[in-house]
Amino acid sequence: MAFTGFYDKTQKPTDEELEEALGPAIGLWHELRKSIAREFPPLAEEWVYGGKNYGWSLRLKQKKRAILYMKPLAGHFLACFALGEKAVQVAHRSDLAVSVLKLIDKAPKYAEGRGVRIEVKAAKDVRGAVKLARVKMAN
């Protein structure tokens, strides 16, 4: 059976399960965590359960402010952001890739901001997520 996500509320993902699910993308997972930790110390990480439809994700936050959520999937993961409108405007004046700007523009709007999800499958995706985190945290 193919891996579809971590949805059992009673069981946080273990390191071994995460590595098995992500496969080669585990290196990208660690690189994004390390990059965010360098950019936004002190960094706190915690696994959070988003409900039966969303499952487990790793929240990275600085003090009380969430920077992003990392949602493991089969062979890759999502870097998920809630962007306020000021950050959206600044993003359009930044050097973010056109593909990331399109994701921002298409993202659903919620009370806490636009729900932007970047599929992380390559090193360029990690760089894009870090750039977006900079924009978010500065605004």
N, C-alpha and C positions, 0 to 999 in steps of 0.2 A: 504494500500500500504506500502511495506517495505521501510525503510529508505535506501538510496543509497549514500548520501553525500550532501554537501552544494555547489550547483552549480549556484545559482542565484547571478549574479554579483552585483545586486543592494541591496542585503541584507546580511550583515555580520551575522554570527551565533550569536544568543543571548545565554546567560547563560542557559536559560530555554530550548531552542532547543538543545543545546549541551548535557545537562543532559538527555533529553529525548532520543536522538540518542544513546548516549553511554551506558545508563542504568547503571548497576553496575560498568562498567569500568570507570565511572566518577571519582571514587576514585583513580584509577591508573593514570588518566589524571592529577589530582591535585598533586599526589605524584611525578610524573616526573617533572612537573613545579617547585615544591618546591625544589626538589633535584638539579635541574640544577641551580636554583637561589642561593642555598647555595654554590655550587661549583664554580660558575662563576659570582660573583658580579662585577659591577652592571649589572643586567639583564634587558633587555628591551623585551617586548612582543608586537607583532603587528599581526593582522589578515591581510593576503595577499591573493589576488585572483590570482590564477595561470592560469586562462583561462578556457574556457568552458569544456575542457577535464579533468581538475584537480580540479577546484573549490577552496574553501577556505581552508587555513591551517593557523595555528598559528606559527609564526616565533619567535624563542627565540634567542636573540643575545646579545653578550657582546660588548659594544661600537659599532663598525661598522661591526663586524665579526659575521656572522650567525653561530650558534651552531647546531641547528636542526630545523626542521619543524615538527609540529604535525598535522596530517591529520585525522580528525574524520570520522569514518565509523559506520556502524550499530553494536553496542555492543562491539566495540573495536576501536583502532586507530593505525595509523602508526607513528613511529618515523623515520623521513627521514633525511639522512645526505648526504653531498657531501664530499667525502674523497679524498684528494690528495694521490699520490702514496707513499710519505714518510709515511703518516699516515697508509696506507695499510700495508707497510712493518713492521712498529712498532706494528700494531695490531697482526700480526702473531707471534711476539715475546712476546706478552702480555698474560695475563691469561683470555682473552675473551673465552667464551664458543665456542665449535666447531661449534655449530649451527650458531652463529653470524659470525664466520670466513667463513663459507660456503656462507652466504648471501653476504659478502664482495666480495668473489671470483666470485660469479655469477652476481654481480651488473653491470648494463650497465655503460659504460664509456662515460663521457661527458667532455666538455672543462673545467668545474669547478671541475671535479673529478668524482669518482664513485658514482652513485646514490644508496645508501644503504637504504633499507626500512625494519625496524623491526616491525612486527606485535606485538602490545602490548595488551595482553589478560590476563596476570598474573604478579604477583610481580617480578618474575624472569626476565621478559621482561623489566621491568623498570630498574632493576639493570644492565642488559646488555646494555641498551641504555645509562645509566649514564657512564658506563665504556668506551663505545665507544666515548662518548662525551669527556671524559678525554683524550683519545688517540688523537682525532682530534684536540683538543685545544692545546695540547702540541707539535703538529707537524704541 
